């Protein structure tokens, strides 16, 4: 009997031990604390102003100018600003130091490039946006000298590989430049006087350089002869034509006309670039 009770006690003890082992030990893990930014909507970066909006914010007055240039390249539309500085009284026309700055509207922290030029007071604020070298990219020019019969410009053409504008010094010498996309010729005219004399030029791009391919110069001078009916002075006219030959301007025609004859008909012939004189 005692043995039977002992066996029952031992079995009961083992059962109680098994139940205790199945009970969880320790404490349950705490849930993760919520993030401080949980539930806060993400902020999108501020939208950049468009080039047109940036242009509207620029000062426009007697000493400030601004305009856009859609280069047609990977940088797209750029902003150009101009600021008139101090006058340089040592120059012939008392020109003003002027700073041009080119800006990328996507990054206005600093200009892409700056140009320091001299500009006549009356010429400041005049600009043109054109494809001056006919390469499909858009360039710009700025007027620097303005007279009654002549106007001269700076020109910067867009260099897509460099991502900048490059100045064309030869363009400064062309008065009243006119660009012809069909012939890719730029002609110019600088009048000397009311008699219609002066210098006509024709330029073309060769290997990326702007070169003069024809120059026509006309002039007049007084003679000792007098027109009997009006007692006016008789003038003698002259014309000289130079063509680009072997890389240099070479005289191909010269004529001093007798008193009473003018150069206009002869000049008109030479203004056609396929004309090379009478055979």
C-alpha positions as CSV (number, residue, x, y, z in Angstrom):
1,X,0.0,0.0,0.0
2,X,2.8,2.4,1.0
3,X,4.5,1.6,-2.3
4,X,1.3,2.5,-4.2
5,X,0.9,5.8,-2.5
6,X,4.6,6.6,-3.1
7,X,4.2,6.0,-6.9
8,X,1.0,8.2,-7.0
9,X,2.9,11.0,-5.2
10,X,5.8,10.8,-7.6
11,X,3.5,10.9,-10.6
12,X,1.6,13.9,-9.3
13,X,4.9,15.7,-8.6
14,X,6.1,15.1,-12.2
15,X,2.8,16.4,-13.6
16,X,3.0,19.6,-11.6
17,X,6.6,20.1,-12.7
18,X,5.5,19.8,-16.4
19,X,2.8,22.4,-15.9
20,X,5.2,24.9,-14.4
21,X,7.6,24.5,-17.3
22,X,4.9,25.3,-19.8
23,X,4.2,28.6,-18.1
24,X,5.9,31.7,-19.7
25,X,9.0,32.9,-17.9
26,X,10.0,36.6,-17.8
27,X,8.0,39.6,-19.3
28,X,6.6,40.0,-22.8
29,X,8.6,42.4,-25.2
30,X,7.4,46.0,-25.3
31,X,6.0,47.3,-28.5
32,X,8.4,49.6,-30.5
33,X,8.1,53.3,-29.7
34,X,6.6,55.4,-32.5
35,X,9.0,57.4,-34.7
36,X,9.0,61.2,-34.0
37,X,8.2,61.8,-37.7
38,X,5.5,59.2,-37.9
39,X,2.4,60.6,-39.4
40,X,4.2,63.8,-40.5
41,X,3.8,64.3,-44.3
42,X,7.0,64.5,-46.3
43,X,7.9,67.9,-47.7
44,X,8.6,68.4,-51.4
45,X,11.4,70.8,-52.3
46,X,10.2,74.3,-53.3
47,X,9.5,74.6,-57.0
48,X,12.1,76.6,-58.9
49,X,10.9,79.8,-60.7
50,X,10.7,79.6,-64.4
51,X,13.1,81.6,-66.6
52,X,10.3,84.0,-67.4
53,X,9.5,84.5,-63.7
54,X,13.2,85.2,-63.0
55,X,13.3,87.7,-65.9
56,X,10.3,89.6,-64.4
57,X,12.2,89.9,-61.1
58,X,15.2,91.6,-62.7
59,X,15.6,95.4,-62.5
60,X,15.1,97.2,-65.8
61,X,16.2,100.8,-66.0
62,X,18.9,103.1,-67.4
63,X,21.6,101.1,-65.8
64,X,20.2,97.5,-65.9
65,X,19.0,95.2,-68.6
66,X,18.0,91.5,-68.8
67,X,16.8,89.1,-71.4
68,X,16.5,85.3,-72.0
69,X,18.4,83.2,-74.5
70,X,17.0,79.8,-75.4
71,X,20.2,78.2,-76.5
72,X,18.6,75.1,-77.9
73,X,21.3,73.1,-76.1
74,X,21.3,70.9,-73.0
75,X,21.2,73.9,-70.6
76,X,18.1,75.2,-72.3
77,X,17.1,78.8,-71.6
78,X,19.6,81.1,-69.9
79,X,19.2,84.5,-68.3
80,X,21.5,87.3,-69.3
81,X,21.8,90.4,-67.2
82,X,23.6,93.7,-67.9
83,X,24.7,96.4,-65.5
84,X,26.2,99.7,-66.5
85,X,29.1,100.8,-64.4
86,X,31.5,103.8,-64.2
87,X,32.4,105.9,-67.2
88,X,35.8,105.6,-68.8
89,X,36.6,109.1,-69.9
90,X,39.8,108.0,-71.6
91,X,37.8,106.3,-74.4
92,X,36.9,108.1,-77.6
93,X,33.2,108.3,-76.8
94,X,33.3,108.2,-73.0
95,X,32.1,104.6,-72.9
96,X,30.9,103.0,-69.7
97,X,32.2,99.8,-68.1
98,X,29.5,97.2,-68.4
99,X,29.2,93.8,-66.8
100,X,27.3,91.0,-68.6
101,X,26.4,87.9,-66.5
102,X,25.0,84.6,-67.8
103,X,22.8,82.7,-65.4
104,X,21.4,79.2,-65.3
105,X,17.8,79.5,-63.9
106,X,18.2,76.1,-62.3
107,X,21.2,77.3,-60.2
108,X,21.2,81.0,-59.4
109,X,24.0,80.8,-56.8
110,X,26.6,82.2,-59.2
111,X,26.7,83.1,-62.9
112,X,27.9,80.6,-65.5
113,X,30.1,83.4,-66.9
114,X,30.7,87.1,-66.8
115,X,31.9,89.5,-69.5
116,X,33.4,92.9,-69.0
117,X,32.8,95.3,-72.0
118,X,32.7,99.0,-72.9
119,X,29.3,100.4,-74.0
120,X,28.3,103.8,-75.1
121,X,25.6,105.4,-72.8
122,X,23.0,105.7,-75.6
123,X,23.7,102.2,-76.8
124,X,23.1,100.5,-73.4
125,X,20.0,98.3,-73.2
126,X,19.9,97.2,-76.8
127,X,20.3,93.5,-77.5
128,X,19.5,90.9,-80.1
129,X,18.9,87.1,-79.7
130,X,19.7,85.3,-83.0
131,X,21.4,82.3,-84.5
132,X,24.3,84.4,-85.8
133,X,26.5,81.5,-87.0
134,X,23.6,79.4,-88.4
135,X,24.5,76.3,-86.4
136,X,21.1,75.7,-84.8
137,X,22.1,77.1,-81.4
138,X,20.9,80.6,-80.4
139,X,23.4,83.4,-79.7
140,X,23.1,87.0,-78.6
141,X,24.5,90.4,-79.4
142,X,24.7,93.7,-77.5
143,X,24.9,97.1,-79.1
144,X,28.0,99.1,-78.0
145,X,28.2,102.1,-80.4
146,X,25.3,104.0,-81.8
147,X,25.5,106.8,-84.4
148,X,23.4,108.4,-87.1
149,X,24.6,106.1,-89.9
150,X,26.3,103.2,-88.1
151,X,25.7,100.8,-85.3
152,X,28.2,98.3,-83.9
153,X,27.6,95.2,-81.8
154,X,29.3,92.7,-79.7
155,X,28.4,89.1,-80.5
156,X,28.6,85.9,-78.4
157,X,27.8,82.5,-80.0
158,X,26.8,79.5,-78.0
159,X,29.4,76.8,-77.6
160,X,27.5,73.6,-76.8
161,X,30.6,71.6,-76.0
162,X,31.9,74.2,-73.5
163,X,28.5,75.1,-72.2
164,X,29.3,78.8,-72.5
165,X,29.1,81.7,-74.9
166,X,32.2,82.7,-76.9
167,X,32.7,86.2,-78.2
168,X,33.4,86.9,-81.9
169,X,35.7,89.9,-82.1
170,X,35.3,90.2,-85.9
171,X,31.6,91.0,-85.5
172,X,32.5,94.3,-83.7
173,X,33.8,95.7,-87.0
174,X,30.5,95.2,-88.9
175,X,28.2,98.2,-88.9
176,X,24.4,97.5,-89.1
177,X,24.9,93.7,-89.6
178,X,22.2,91.8,-91.4
179,X,22.2,87.9,-91.3
180,X,20.9,85.9,-94.2
181,X,20.1,82.3,-93.2
182,X,19.7,81.2,-96.8
183,X,23.2,82.3,-98.0
184,X,24.7,82.2,-94.4
185,X,26.3,85.6,-95.2
186,X,26.3,88.6,-92.9
187,X,26.5,92.0,-94.7
188,X,27.1,95.4,-93.2
189,X,26.9,99.0,-94.2
190,X,28.8,102.0,-92.7
191,X,27.8,105.3,-94.3
192,X,30.4,108.1,-94.4
193,X,28.2,111.0,-95.5
194,X,25.0,112.2,-96.9
195,X,26.4,111.5,-100.4
196,X,25.8,107.8,-99.9
197,X,29.5,106.8,-99.8
198,X,30.9,104.5,-97.2
199,X,31.9,100.8,-96.7
200,X,29.9,97.7,-97.5
201,X,31.1,94.4,-96.1
202,X,30.2,90.7,-96.5
203,X,31.2,88.1,-94.0
204,X,30.9,84.4,-93.9
205,X,31.8,81.6,-91.4
206,X,34.8,79.5,-92.4
207,X,35.9,76.7,-90.0
208,X,34.2,78.4,-87.2
209,X,35.8,81.8,-87.9
210,X,33.9,84.9,-89.2
211,X,35.9,86.3,-92.2
212,X,35.3,89.2,-94.6
213,X,34.9,87.8,-98.1
214,X,34.2,91.1,-99.9
215,X,34.7,94.8,-99.0
216,X,33.3,97.6,-101.1
217,X,34.5,101.2,-100.4
218,X,33.1,104.2,-102.1
219,X,34.1,107.9,-101.7
220,X,33.8,111.4,-103.2
221,X,35.9,114.5,-103.3
222,X,35.4,118.0,-104.5
223,X,36.9,119.3,-107.8
224,X,37.7,122.7,-109.1
225,X,34.8,122.5,-111.5
226,X,31.5,124.3,-111.0
227,X,28.1,123.5,-112.4
228,X,27.2,126.6,-114.5
229,X,23.4,126.4,-113.8
230,X,23.7,126.3,-110.1
231,X,27.3,127.3,-109.5
232,X,27.5,124.2,-107.3
233,X,30.7,122.2,-106.9
234,X,31.3,119.2,-109.1
235,X,32.3,116.0,-107.2
236,X,34.4,113.1,-108.4
237,X,33.5,109.6,-107.1
238,X,35.6,106.5,-106.6
239,X,35.0,102.8,-105.8
240,X,37.3,100.1,-104.7
241,X,36.5,96.4,-104.3
242,X,38.5,93.8,-102.3
243,X,37.8,90.0,-102.3
244,X,39.2,87.3,-100.0
245,X,41.9,85.5,-101.9
246,X,44.2,83.0,-100.3
247,X,43.0,84.1,-96.9
248,X,43.6,87.8,-97.4
249,X,41.6,90.7,-98.8
250,X,43.0,91.6,-102.2
251,X,42.0,94.5,-104.4
252,X,40.1,93.2,-107.5
253,X,38.6,96.4,-108.8
254,X,39.3,100.1,-108.6
255,X,37.9,103.1,-110.5
256,X,37.9,106.8,-110.2
257,X,34.9,108.1,-112.0
258,X,34.9,111.2,-114.1
259,X,33.1,114.3,-112.7
260,X,29.4,114.0,-113.1
261,X,29.3,110.2,-112.9
262,X,28.6,108.3,-109.7
263,X,29.4,104.9,-108.3
264,X,26.0,103.6,-107.5
265,X,25.4,101.4,-110.5
266,X,28.8,99.9,-110.3
267,X,28.4,99.3,-106.5
268,X,25.1,97.5,-107.1
269,X,26.8,95.0,-109.4
270,X,29.5,94.1,-106.8
271,X,26.9,93.7,-104.1
272,X,26.1,90.4,-105.8
273,X,28.7,88.0,-104.6
274,X,28.7,86.0,-107.7
275,X,29.7,89.0,-109.8
276,X,33.5,89.3,-110.4
277,X,33.7,92.1,-113.0
278,X,33.2,92.4,-116.7
279,X,35.1,89.9,-118.8
